[in-house]
Amino acid sequence: MDEIGHDPFELASYLTAKYGGYTPAQVQAELQTLFGQQYILTITETVEVRYRTETDTWTDENGETHTDTYEVPYNYYILNVSLKNKSLGAVALSNLNPEQTERYTIYQKTKGNRPYLFEGNIYAHAGEYTDYDIPPQALADPEFAAMIAEAEKYLGYPYVWGGSSPSTSFDCSGFVCWVINQSGVGSVGRTTATGLFNSCSHIPPDEAQPGDLIFFQGTYDTSGASHVGIYVGNGMMIHCGSPIQYTSINTNYWQSHFLGYGRLP
């Protein structure tokens, strides 16, 4: 099942490009259509015949008690739910004419002309560092150097909820999973921030090294780890905010949401 969500500025860019000024009531039907195109929900029912053991106790004509055990068939119902997320960006472009597409591209650079809408949302605001010089001694570790070489290919890529490859762009866990898998330092498949947290050994902050993962909680309403980045040393991480960037972890925001460091197996 794919993740559910979208980049709010991407949605604002789409609506502004298509409608100009708008109210929620004016675009409600459009939103329903858009999300209907973005998500494909498939529900199928499977019926399996299973058996349970039943016991029957009875008394014969001589007053003797007997117990019989036998297998009884019954129907076992399984509901299979599949959810595919095509990504808002891919669906949005298919709904715009050339003139609207040109406006959409421009609005994407200006946060949909509404940068004030999501103040404080880490996924909606670019950070301070789209480039950062990692100390050469850290890059002496070949595994860390491989991770950074892969990660820096995507600096500036936008945050896309559920994204997990360069063709879709990334969300936070999709970016970290991609870097780990493609750099050859590990094989974690595609999992969430909590999935990565659970697969790591947890280490105290004073033992954290470049290449360790850094986890945060409470950045949105979910249990466990809600955000993950790659620690690069000196109080910095590379992560998928919006866009993918280097960020200081010593700000009040990140310190208030800090969960812990993890080291890959």
ZIBEL-V109580 format. One line per field, one symbol per residue. phi: phi as a letter, one per 20 degrees, with the letter a starting at -180 (. if undefined). Layout:
phi = ???
//
This chain:
phi = .ffdqbfffffffffffedmfbdgffdgffffffffffdddcccddddedccecccdbdefeneeccddbedfbededdedccddfnffffgffddegfffffgfffgedlmmcfefcgnefedcfeecebaefggffffffffffffgffffdgnfffcgnfbbgfdmcdfffffggffffeneabdmdcegfffgfeeeecfgfdfcgofecdccmfbfbemfdbbbdfdnlmccdbeebefaebfeefgffffdfdrdcdff
//
